[in-house]
Amino acid sequence: MRLTVVDAFTDVPFRGNPAAVAILDRFPADRCLQEVAAELNLSETAFVVPRSDGDHDLRWFTPAVEVDLCGHATLAAAHVLARPSVRFHTRSGVLPCLVGSDGRVTLDFPADDPEPWALAPDPGLDGVRWAGRGREDVLIELSEAAAVRALVPDLQALARLAARTVIVTAPGDRPGVDCVSRVFGPNVGVPEDPVTGSAHCTLAVHWGRRLGRSELVGVQASRRGGTVHMQLRGERVLLGGGEAPGPATAP
């Protein structure tokens, strides 16, 4: 099995979110896929198998479980295939990807509209302005970006929210940035994800409604950091990578 590691949602080395990609003739047993992902210990490993119709089947594994949707590993898989366009068949339906002449990948993902949700039990966060829940993820909005950047999460408390990931977000704190976020997934074996494409399917809807705009820019303020460009199109969200934020955005 040949594996390629791609730093997604950045154009700076050693930033963004690294994903491993394996292009296979067929999927081996699930146990094998999970063991490979656990051995690599990246937040996601993507396994891709070509289909007879020219499309590809795609599956994603964290070190602990298989997941239904992953943005950065999909971007990495499209980059490795190096085609102008590719369609992945996944647990979340068909996901088209376009690769520009500059190599940048645009993902076409399902939007995830979070519904207001009572935040219980207390996850140990101060300054909570709003909480909601999407298909699998919890979204918690804080009042200040500085609180998101400085957050030292109680992962056990976040795990009790029984979500795939917990997205903590706040309004942007510099020109050209609409929101900042960090994403924690203790229930799927990812304490903190560096840059999370699928989380921006929720962030795009939430901040699009807040700001009254369909095009937004988000910075995920993990230690590695990354930038995600979002464009709402009805029930879909177009996601693309961008320049990595400078060191000042790291917690």
BELBELQUI-V983118 format. One line per field, one symbol per residue. phi: phi as a letter, one per 40 degrees, with the letter a starting at -180 (. if undefined). A space follows every 10 residues. Layout:
# BELBELQUI-V983118
phi = ???
This chain:
# BELBELQUI-V983118
phi = .cbbbbccga bbdgbgbcbc bbcbcaccdd ccdccccccc fccabbbbbc bccgcbcbbb bccbacbcaa ccccdccccc cfbcaabbcb cbgcbcbbbc ccgcbbcbbc cbcccdacca cdcgbbgcca babccbbcbb cbcbcdcccc dbcccccccc cfbcbbcbba dcbadgbcab abbbbccbgb daccabcccc cccccccccc cgbbbabbbc ccccgabbcb bcbgcbbcba caccccdccc c
